[in-house]
Amino acid sequence: MGIFDFLVLALATFRVANLFSAEDGPGKIFRRIRIFAGTEDRDATGHPKHLAGQLLDCPLCCSIWVAVGLYLIYSFFPWTWPAMIVLAMSGAACLAYLWTKK
């Protein structure tokens, strides 16, 4: 894997992890996924009770599992590369927005 491939997958990972853990998405689909996974059902310490909820609660934690999934997709299904590029472009745009927003 070259540096370009790594950067594309890193940006795509950022984008997908952020979608699942922090954004509502169109029709609030990602919020519904988080609720279904149990992110709203918390214990006394404030952490989600269920493993799926814990995996989607934090963008940094979620990015580990997203990175594994995207790397496996990249490795076994090379025809998905254009989708990775689109996700990376969206991730770069989101980062640029966050940097200029501050």
Secondary structure by P-SEA (a helix, b strand, c coil): ccaaaaaaaaaaaaaaaaaacccccccaaaaaaaaaacccccccccccccaaaaaaccaaaaaaaaaaaaaaaaaccccaaaaaaaaaaaaaaaaaaaaaac
